[in-house]
Amino acid sequence: MRTGQPKHEAQLPNLRSIRRACGLELYRTAKRLKQYIPAELVQQAEEIYVKRVVGNLLWIHENRSNRKKLADWWEDELSEEIAALWNVDRESLADAFRKAFGG
């Protein structure tokens, strides 16, 4: 049993799990766009996404059960930059992310 950690309290995710989650969310988003996104652009978007998540990790961890709030954060913080990188419409990207993410 873990000592020093209250029962039912989740730990902060490690960098590997953050990368995997961000990559999976972007993959699902790109799939819902129904448009080809080159692998190198997906990789660049994933790096941007991971950096922003790590920068806001405490807030994201506190709101981990509120998918709508997390999707709103993604739309405000990341959708414009990734839409410009992928050369897609921001609203359609945000809509695809919400459908993929569940928020």
TORKERO-106108 format. One record per residue (C-alpha): residue in one letter; residue number from 0; x, z, y. Coordinates in nm, 3 decimals, decimal comma, always signed. Each point is the difference from the previous one (the first is absolute). Layout:
<pts>
<pt "a" NUM <X Z Y>>
...
</pts>
This chain:
<pts>
<pt "m" 0 <+0,000 +0,000 +0,000>>
<pt "r" 1 <+0,125 -0,076 +0,349>>
<pt "t" 2 <+0,099 +0,299 +0,200>>
<pt "g" 3 <-0,035 +0,021 +0,372>>
<pt "q" 4 <-0,268 -0,267 +0,024>>
<pt "p" 5 <-0,367 +0,093 +0,032>>
<pt "k" 6 <-0,234 -0,125 -0,265>>
<pt "h" 7 <-0,180 -0,330 +0,074>>
<pt "e" 8 <+0,231 -0,091 +0,286>>
<pt "a" 9 <+0,157 -0,343 -0,030>>
<pt "q" 10 <+0,366 -0,059 +0,071>>
<pt "l" 11 <+0,124 -0,255 +0,249>>
<pt "p" 12 <+0,055 -0,334 -0,173>>
<pt "n" 13 <+0,354 -0,120 -0,063>>
<pt "l" 14 <+0,136 -0,324 +0,143>>
<pt "r" 15 <-0,040 -0,191 -0,327>>
<pt "s" 16 <-0,370 +0,080 -0,025>>
<pt "i" 17 <-0,049 -0,091 +0,367>>
<pt "r" 18 <+0,166 -0,339 -0,054>>
<pt "r" 19 <-0,206 -0,068 -0,310>>
<pt "a" 20 <-0,328 +0,095 +0,170>>
<pt "c" 21 <+0,076 -0,206 +0,311>>
<pt "g" 22 <+0,098 -0,301 -0,209>>
<pt "l" 23 <-0,315 +0,025 -0,210>>
<pt "e" 24 <-0,224 +0,033 +0,306>>
<pt "l" 25 <+0,160 -0,304 +0,166>>
<pt "y" 26 <-0,025 -0,199 -0,325>>
<pt "r" 27 <-0,372 +0,076 -0,026>>
<pt "t" 28 <-0,048 -0,084 +0,368>>
<pt "a" 29 <+0,180 -0,335 -0,031>>
<pt "k" 30 <-0,205 -0,079 -0,309>>
<pt "r" 31 <-0,326 +0,059 +0,190>>
<pt "l" 32 <+0,114 -0,227 +0,285>>
<pt "k" 33 <-0,017 -0,293 -0,246>>
<pt "q" 34 <+0,298 -0,154 +0,173>>
<pt "y" 35 <+0,356 -0,043 -0,127>>
<pt "i" 36 <+0,245 +0,246 +0,155>>
<pt "p" 37 <+0,368 -0,068 -0,085>>
<pt "a" 38 <+0,175 +0,278 -0,191>>
<pt "e" 39 <+0,262 +0,055 +0,270>>
<pt "l" 40 <-0,274 +0,059 +0,261>>
<pt "v" 41 <-0,173 +0,246 -0,232>>
<pt "q" 42 <+0,334 +0,179 -0,044>>
<pt "q" 43 <+0,053 +0,019 +0,378>>
<pt "a" 44 <-0,352 +0,135 +0,050>>
<pt "e" 45 <+0,060 +0,257 -0,274>>
<pt "e" 46 <+0,317 +0,121 +0,175>>
<pt "i" 47 <-0,189 +0,036 +0,329>>
<pt "y" 48 <-0,285 +0,181 -0,175>>
<pt "v" 49 <+0,231 +0,243 -0,182>>
<pt "k" 50 <+0,186 +0,087 +0,322>>
<pt "r" 51 <-0,325 +0,077 +0,181>>
<pt "v" 52 <-0,134 +0,207 -0,290>>
<pt "v" 53 <+0,321 +0,204 -0,020>>
<pt "g" 54 <-0,014 +0,052 +0,377>>
<pt "n" 55 <-0,357 +0,135 -0,022>>
<pt "l" 56 <+0,029 +0,161 -0,341>>
<pt "l" 57 <-0,128 +0,345 +0,094>>
<pt "w" 58 <-0,314 -0,136 +0,167>>
<pt "i" 59 <-0,062 -0,241 -0,287>>
<pt "h" 60 <+0,048 +0,279 -0,254>>
<pt "e" 61 <-0,244 +0,226 +0,186>>
<pt "n" 62 <-0,263 -0,277 +0,003>>
<pt "r" 63 <+0,071 -0,133 -0,351>>
<pt "s" 64 <-0,359 +0,050 -0,113>>
<pt "n" 65 <-0,155 -0,175 +0,303>>
<pt "r" 66 <+0,033 -0,372 -0,080>>
<pt "k" 67 <-0,193 -0,107 +0,309>>
<pt "k" 68 <+0,234 +0,186 +0,234>>
<pt "l" 69 <+0,305 -0,144 -0,179>>
<pt "a" 70 <-0,144 -0,352 +0,020>>
<pt "d" 71 <-0,067 +0,051 +0,372>>
<pt "w" 72 <+0,362 +0,110 +0,044>>
<pt "w" 73 <+0,123 -0,308 -0,186>>
<pt "e" 74 <-0,216 -0,227 +0,213>>
<pt "d" 75 <+0,121 +0,159 +0,326>>
<pt "e" 76 <+0,368 +0,033 -0,091>>
<pt "l" 77 <+0,084 -0,287 -0,234>>
<pt "s" 78 <-0,259 -0,275 -0,014>>
<pt "e" 79 <+0,111 -0,179 +0,316>>
<pt "e" 80 <+0,366 -0,011 -0,101>>
<pt "i" 81 <-0,068 -0,111 -0,358>>
<pt "a" 82 <-0,257 -0,258 +0,114>>
<pt "a" 83 <+0,262 -0,153 +0,231>>
<pt "l" 84 <+0,258 +0,006 -0,280>>
<pt "w" 85 <-0,235 -0,159 -0,254>>
<pt "n" 86 <-0,152 -0,236 +0,258>>
<pt "v" 87 <-0,360 +0,105 -0,075>>
<pt "d" 88 <-0,291 +0,126 +0,208>>
<pt "r" 89 <+0,021 +0,374 +0,071>>
<pt "e" 90 <-0,369 +0,068 -0,065>>
<pt "s" 91 <+0,002 -0,179 -0,335>>
<pt "l" 92 <+0,319 +0,186 -0,099>>
<pt "a" 93 <-0,152 +0,336 +0,097>>
<pt "d" 94 <-0,319 -0,084 -0,191>>
<pt "a" 95 <+0,200 -0,103 -0,308>>
<pt "f" 96 <+0,201 +0,323 +0,020>>
<pt "r" 97 <-0,315 +0,214 +0,023>>
<pt "k" 98 <-0,147 -0,174 -0,304>>
<pt "a" 99 <+0,325 +0,041 -0,194>>
<pt "f" 100 <+0,064 +0,358 +0,112>>
<pt "g" 101 <-0,355 +0,126 -0,027>>
<pt "g" 102 <-0,037 +0,128 +0,355>>
</pts>
